[in-house]
Amino acid sequence: MHPKYIEVKGVFVPRGGIAIHPFANWANPDYGYADIAAKRLFEQLDMA
């Protein structure tokens, strides 16, 4: 894989436990997606 931008989000809701939503993203600096990656990351942090 040689992505320009990649985003992975997991949604885990165990029975009777605390739900977790891990999120990771990466932007290839050669294509200028760094601003999008930062914006998406901060959107995920705001949802916490």
PyMOL Python script that loads the backbone (N, CA, C, O; Angstrom):
from pymol import cmd

cmd.read_pdbstr("""\
ATOM      1  N   MET A   1       0.837  -1.183   0.000  1.00  0.00           N
ATOM      2  CA  MET A   1       0.000   0.000   0.000  1.00  0.00           C
ATOM      3  C   MET A   1       0.883   1.248   0.000  1.00  0.00           C
ATOM      4  O   MET A   1       1.916   1.302   0.666  1.00  0.00           O
ATOM      5  N   HIS A   2       0.456   2.222  -0.747  1.00  0.00           N
ATOM      6  CA  HIS A   2       1.094   3.534  -0.755  1.00  0.00           C
ATOM      7  C   HIS A   2      -0.011   4.585  -0.710  1.00  0.00           C
ATOM      8  O   HIS A   2      -0.247   5.287  -1.693  1.00  0.00           O
ATOM      9  N   PRO A   3      -0.690   4.691   0.441  1.00  0.00           N
ATOM     10  CA  PRO A   3      -1.842   5.596   0.500  1.00  0.00           C
ATOM     11  C   PRO A   3      -1.433   7.064   0.539  1.00  0.00           C
ATOM     12  O   PRO A   3      -0.353   7.418   1.012  1.00  0.00           O
ATOM     13  N   LYS A   4      -2.317   7.896   0.032  1.00  0.00           N
ATOM     14  CA  LYS A   4      -2.161   9.343   0.191  1.00  0.00           C
ATOM     15  C   LYS A   4      -2.669   9.731   1.570  1.00  0.00           C
ATOM     16  O   LYS A   4      -2.093  10.580   2.250  1.00  0.00           O
ATOM     17  N   TYR A   5      -3.765   9.086   1.965  1.00  0.00           N
ATOM     18  CA  TYR A   5      -4.354   9.316   3.276  1.00  0.00           C
ATOM     19  C   TYR A   5      -5.037   8.022   3.697  1.00  0.00           C
ATOM     20  O   TYR A   5      -5.711   7.376   2.895  1.00  0.00           O
ATOM     21  N   ILE A   6      -4.859   7.652   4.948  1.00  0.00           N
ATOM     22  CA  ILE A   6      -5.512   6.452   5.456  1.00  0.00           C
ATOM     23  C   ILE A   6      -6.051   6.737   6.852  1.00  0.00           C
ATOM     24  O   ILE A   6      -5.451   7.461   7.646  1.00  0.00           O
ATOM     25  N   GLU A   7      -7.200   6.142   7.116  1.00  0.00           N
ATOM     26  CA  GLU A   7      -7.872   6.357   8.395  1.00  0.00           C
ATOM     27  C   GLU A   7      -8.466   5.023   8.848  1.00  0.00           C
ATOM     28  O   GLU A   7      -9.106   4.318   8.069  1.00  0.00           O
ATOM     29  N   VAL A   8      -8.245   4.694  10.110  1.00  0.00           N
ATOM     30  CA  VAL A   8      -8.776   3.454  10.675  1.00  0.00           C
ATOM     31  C   VAL A   8      -9.455   3.791  11.991  1.00  0.00           C
ATOM     32  O   VAL A   8      -8.880   4.459  12.850  1.00  0.00           O
ATOM     33  N   LYS A   9     -10.692   3.316  12.137  1.00  0.00           N
ATOM     34  CA  LYS A   9     -11.429   3.556  13.375  1.00  0.00           C
ATOM     35  C   LYS A   9     -12.051   2.244  13.817  1.00  0.00           C
ATOM     36  O   LYS A   9     -12.646   1.527  13.013  1.00  0.00           O
ATOM     37  N   GLY A  10     -11.912   1.936  15.082  1.00  0.00           N
ATOM     38  CA  GLY A  10     -12.526   0.742  15.650  1.00  0.00           C
ATOM     39  C   GLY A  10     -13.611   1.150  16.622  1.00  0.00           C
ATOM     40  O   GLY A  10     -13.472   2.129  17.355  1.00  0.00           O
ATOM     41  N   VAL A  11     -14.691   0.392  16.619  1.00  0.00           N
ATOM     42  CA  VAL A  11     -15.787   0.648  17.552  1.00  0.00           C
ATOM     43  C   VAL A  11     -16.016  -0.649  18.318  1.00  0.00           C
ATOM     44  O   VAL A  11     -16.488  -1.640  17.760  1.00  0.00           O
ATOM     45  N   PHE A  12     -15.677  -0.629  19.596  1.00  0.00           N
ATOM     46  CA  PHE A  12     -15.803  -1.806  20.435  1.00  0.00           C
ATOM     47  C   PHE A  12     -16.737  -1.493  21.596  1.00  0.00           C
ATOM     48  O   PHE A  12     -16.497  -0.568  22.373  1.00  0.00           O
ATOM     49  N   VAL A  13     -17.803  -2.275  21.701  1.00  0.00           N
ATOM     50  CA  VAL A  13     -18.780  -2.074  22.767  1.00  0.00           C
ATOM     51  C   VAL A  13     -18.987  -3.419  23.470  1.00  0.00           C
ATOM     52  O   VAL A  13     -19.844  -4.205  23.066  1.00  0.00           O
ATOM     53  N   PRO A  14     -18.207  -3.682  24.514  1.00  0.00           N
ATOM     54  CA  PRO A  14     -18.365  -4.945  25.213  1.00  0.00           C
ATOM     55  C   PRO A  14     -19.641  -4.952  26.053  1.00  0.00           C
ATOM     56  O   PRO A  14     -20.117  -3.903  26.487  1.00  0.00           O
ATOM     57  N   ARG A  15     -20.179  -6.130  26.274  1.00  0.00           N
ATOM     58  CA  ARG A  15     -21.376  -6.228  27.100  1.00  0.00           C
ATOM     59  C   ARG A  15     -21.040  -5.807  28.528  1.00  0.00           C
ATOM     60  O   ARG A  15     -20.121  -6.345  29.145  1.00  0.00           O
ATOM     61  N   GLY A  16     -21.782  -4.859  29.034  1.00  0.00           N
ATOM     62  CA  GLY A  16     -21.628  -4.436  30.423  1.00  0.00           C
ATOM     63  C   GLY A  16     -20.345  -3.687  30.728  1.00  0.00           C
ATOM     64  O   GLY A  16     -20.037  -3.448  31.895  1.00  0.00           O
ATOM     65  N   GLY A  17     -19.591  -3.311  29.708  1.00  0.00           N
ATOM     66  CA  GLY A  17     -18.313  -2.644  29.947  1.00  0.00           C
ATOM     67  C   GLY A  17     -18.284  -1.245  29.367  1.00  0.00           C
ATOM     68  O   GLY A  17     -19.308  -0.690  28.967  1.00  0.00           O
ATOM     69  N   ILE A  18     -17.121  -0.710  29.332  1.00  0.00           N
ATOM     70  CA  ILE A  18     -16.918   0.635  28.810  1.00  0.00           C
ATOM     71  C   ILE A  18     -16.549   0.534  27.334  1.00  0.00           C
ATOM     72  O   ILE A  18     -15.640  -0.211  26.968  1.00  0.00           O
ATOM     73  N   ALA A  19     -17.244   1.275  26.495  1.00  0.00           N
ATOM     74  CA  ALA A  19     -16.970   1.265  25.062  1.00  0.00           C
ATOM     75  C   ALA A  19     -15.682   2.034  24.757  1.00  0.00           C
ATOM     76  O   ALA A  19     -15.371   3.031  25.409  1.00  0.00           O
ATOM     77  N   ILE A  20     -14.945   1.556  23.760  1.00  0.00           N
ATOM     78  CA  ILE A  20     -13.750   2.272  23.299  1.00  0.00           C
ATOM     79  C   ILE A  20     -13.850   2.450  21.791  1.00  0.00           C
ATOM     80  O   ILE A  20     -14.435   1.623  21.091  1.00  0.00           O
ATOM     81  N   HIS A  21     -13.275   3.534  21.306  1.00  0.00           N
ATOM     82  CA  HIS A  21     -13.300   3.869  19.887  1.00  0.00           C
ATOM     83  C   HIS A  21     -11.903   4.327  19.461  1.00  0.00           C
ATOM     84  O   HIS A  21     -11.678   5.525  19.289  1.00  0.00           O
ATOM     85  N   PRO A  22     -10.957   3.389  19.288  1.00  0.00           N
ATOM     86  CA  PRO A  22      -9.614   3.802  18.860  1.00  0.00           C
ATOM     87  C   PRO A  22      -9.638   4.364  17.435  1.00  0.00           C
ATOM     88  O   PRO A  22     -10.398   3.911  16.579  1.00  0.00           O
ATOM     89  N   PHE A  23      -8.789   5.354  17.212  1.00  0.00           N
ATOM     90  CA  PHE A  23      -8.737   6.030  15.917  1.00  0.00           C
ATOM     91  C   PHE A  23      -7.286   6.313  15.574  1.00  0.00           C
ATOM     92  O   PHE A  23      -6.507   6.742  16.425  1.00  0.00           O
ATOM     93  N   ALA A  24      -6.932   6.072  14.325  1.00  0.00           N
ATOM     94  CA  ALA A  24      -5.587   6.392  13.852  1.00  0.00           C
ATOM     95  C   ALA A  24      -5.697   6.870  12.410  1.00  0.00           C
ATOM     96  O   ALA A  24      -6.510   6.364  11.636  1.00  0.00           O
ATOM     97  N   ASN A  25      -4.876   7.845  12.061  1.00  0.00           N
ATOM     98  CA  ASN A  25      -4.826   8.282  10.673  1.00  0.00           C
ATOM     99  C   ASN A  25      -3.407   8.689  10.319  1.00  0.00           C
ATOM    100  O   ASN A  25      -2.578   8.954  11.189  1.00  0.00           O
ATOM    101  N   TRP A  26      -3.151   8.730   9.027  1.00  0.00           N
ATOM    102  CA  TRP A  26      -1.821   9.087   8.523  1.00  0.00           C
ATOM    103  C   TRP A  26      -1.982   9.739   7.167  1.00  0.00           C
ATOM    104  O   TRP A  26      -2.817   9.323   6.363  1.00  0.00           O
ATOM    105  N   ALA A  27      -1.193  10.750   6.917  1.00  0.00           N
ATOM    106  CA  ALA A  27      -1.216  11.439   5.627  1.00  0.00           C
ATOM    107  C   ALA A  27       0.196  11.490   5.057  1.00  0.00           C
ATOM    108  O   ALA A  27       1.147  11.840   5.755  1.00  0.00           O
ATOM    109  N   ASN A  28       0.320  11.142   3.803  1.00  0.00           N
ATOM    110  CA  ASN A  28       1.602  11.209   3.114  1.00  0.00           C
ATOM    111  C   ASN A  28       1.936  12.678   2.877  1.00  0.00           C
ATOM    112  O   ASN A  28       1.171  13.379   2.215  1.00  0.00           O
ATOM    113  N   PRO A  29       3.059  13.158   3.402  1.00  0.00           N
ATOM    114  CA  PRO A  29       3.396  14.577   3.259  1.00  0.00           C
ATOM    115  C   PRO A  29       3.625  15.015   1.809  1.00  0.00           C
ATOM    116  O   PRO A  29       3.568  16.209   1.512  1.00  0.00           O
ATOM    117  N   ASP A  30       3.881  14.075   0.916  1.00  0.00           N
ATOM    118  CA  ASP A  30       4.107  14.419  -0.488  1.00  0.00           C
ATOM    119  C   ASP A  30       2.839  14.861  -1.209  1.00  0.00           C
ATOM    120  O   ASP A  30       2.920  15.469  -2.277  1.00  0.00           O
ATOM    121  N   TYR A  31       1.675  14.568  -0.647  1.00  0.00           N
ATOM    122  CA  TYR A  31       0.415  14.867  -1.321  1.00  0.00           C
ATOM    123  C   TYR A  31      -0.396  15.975  -0.656  1.00  0.00           C
ATOM    124  O   TYR A  31      -1.459  16.332  -1.165  1.00  0.00           O
ATOM    125  N   GLY A  32       0.065  16.528   0.455  1.00  0.00           N
ATOM    126  CA  GLY A  32      -0.606  17.673   1.063  1.00  0.00           C
ATOM    127  C   GLY A  32      -1.870  17.355   1.845  1.00  0.00           C
ATOM    128  O   GLY A  32      -2.738  18.216   1.984  1.00  0.00           O
ATOM    129  N   TYR A  33      -1.989  16.142   2.356  1.00  0.00           N
ATOM    130  CA  TYR A  33      -3.166  15.773   3.137  1.00  0.00           C
ATOM    131  C   TYR A  33      -2.965  15.972   4.641  1.00  0.00           C
ATOM    132  O   TYR A  33      -3.822  15.578   5.433  1.00  0.00           O
ATOM    133  N   ALA A  34      -1.873  16.563   5.034  1.00  0.00           N
ATOM    134  CA  ALA A  34      -1.569  16.716   6.460  1.00  0.00           C
ATOM    135  C   ALA A  34      -2.633  17.544   7.184  1.00  0.00           C
ATOM    136  O   ALA A  34      -2.980  17.231   8.322  1.00  0.00           O
ATOM    137  N   ASP A  35      -3.153  18.588   6.548  1.00  0.00           N
ATOM    138  CA  ASP A  35      -4.186  19.415   7.189  1.00  0.00           C
ATOM    139  C   ASP A  35      -5.465  18.620   7.420  1.00  0.00           C
ATOM    140  O   ASP A  35      -6.115  18.768   8.455  1.00  0.00           O
ATOM    141  N   ILE A  36      -5.823  17.782   6.460  1.00  0.00           N
ATOM    142  CA  ILE A  36      -7.017  16.947   6.608  1.00  0.00           C
ATOM    143  C   ILE A  36      -6.816  15.948   7.747  1.00  0.00           C
ATOM    144  O   ILE A  36      -7.722  15.734   8.553  1.00  0.00           O
ATOM    145  N   ALA A  37      -5.643  15.342   7.815  1.00  0.00           N
ATOM    146  CA  ALA A  37      -5.357  14.368   8.870  1.00  0.00           C
ATOM    147  C   ALA A  37      -5.441  15.025  10.241  1.00  0.00           C
ATOM    148  O   ALA A  37      -6.032  14.456  11.159  1.00  0.00           O
ATOM    149  N   ALA A  38      -4.864  16.209  10.397  1.00  0.00           N
ATOM    150  CA  ALA A  38      -4.914  16.907  11.681  1.00  0.00           C
ATOM    151  C   ALA A  38      -6.354  17.277  12.043  1.00  0.00           C
ATOM    152  O   ALA A  38      -6.764  17.119  13.192  1.00  0.00           O
ATOM    153  N   LYS A  39      -7.112  17.762  11.074  1.00  0.00           N
ATOM    154  CA  LYS A  39      -8.502  18.143  11.327  1.00  0.00           C
ATOM    155  C   LYS A  39      -9.323  16.933  11.771  1.00  0.00           C
ATOM    156  O   LYS A  39     -10.072  17.016  12.744  1.00  0.00           O
ATOM    157  N   ARG A  40      -9.187  15.812  11.065  1.00  0.00           N
ATOM    158  CA  ARG A  40      -9.940  14.600  11.409  1.00  0.00           C
ATOM    159  C   ARG A  40      -9.546  14.078  12.787  1.00  0.00           C
ATOM    160  O   ARG A  40     -10.402  13.629  13.549  1.00  0.00           O
ATOM    161  N   LEU A  41      -8.251  14.135  13.109  1.00  0.00           N
ATOM    162  CA  LEU A  41      -7.793  13.673  14.412  1.00  0.00           C
ATOM    163  C   LEU A  41      -8.411  14.511  15.521  1.00  0.00           C
ATOM    164  O   LEU A  41      -8.889  13.965  16.516  1.00  0.00           O
ATOM    165  N   PHE A  42      -8.407  15.833  15.360  1.00  0.00           N
ATOM    166  CA  PHE A  42      -8.983  16.697  16.391  1.00  0.00           C
ATOM    167  C   PHE A  42     -10.496  16.555  16.478  1.00  0.00           C
ATOM    168  O   PHE A  42     -11.066  16.749  17.552  1.00  0.00           O
ATOM    169  N   GLU A  43     -11.161  16.223  15.373  1.00  0.00           N
ATOM    170  CA  GLU A  43     -12.598  15.945  15.423  1.00  0.00           C
ATOM    171  C   GLU A  43     -12.862  14.723  16.302  1.00  0.00           C
ATOM    172  O   GLU A  43     -13.833  14.703  17.059  1.00  0.00           O
ATOM    173  N   GLN A  44     -12.014  13.718  16.206  1.00  0.00           N
ATOM    174  CA  GLN A  44     -12.195  12.523  17.020  1.00  0.00           C
ATOM    175  C   GLN A  44     -11.957  12.822  18.488  1.00  0.00           C
ATOM    176  O   GLN A  44     -12.634  12.262  19.351  1.00  0.00           O
ATOM    177  N   LEU A  45     -11.009  13.693  18.785  1.00  0.00           N
ATOM    178  CA  LEU A  45     -10.733  14.046  20.177  1.00  0.00           C
ATOM    179  C   LEU A  45     -11.877  14.852  20.774  1.00  0.00           C
ATOM    180  O   LEU A  45     -12.171  14.720  21.962  1.00  0.00           O
ATOM    181  N   ASP A  46     -12.529  15.691  19.961  1.00  0.00           N
ATOM    182  CA  ASP A  46     -13.647  16.492  20.439  1.00  0.00           C
ATOM    183  C   ASP A  46     -14.844  15.628  20.797  1.00  0.00           C
ATOM    184  O   ASP A  46     -15.656  16.016  21.636  1.00  0.00           O
ATOM    185  N   MET A  47     -14.966  14.455  20.168  1.00  0.00           N
ATOM    186  CA  MET A  47     -16.097  13.579  20.418  1.00  0.00           C
ATOM    187  C   MET A  47     -15.952  12.828  21.742  1.00  0.00           C
ATOM    188  O   MET A  47     -16.926  12.272  22.249  1.00  0.00           O
ATOM    189  N   ALA A  48     -14.757  12.811  22.296  1.00  0.00           N
ATOM    190  CA  ALA A  48     -14.513  12.043  23.532  1.00  0.00           C
ATOM    191  C   ALA A  48     -15.189  12.644  24.724  1.00  0.00           C
ATOM    192  O   ALA A  48     -15.077  12.113  25.829  1.00  0.00           O
TER     193      ALA A  48
END
""", "prot")
cmd.dss("prot")
cmd.show_as("cartoon", "prot")
cmd.util.cbc("prot")
cmd.orient("prot")
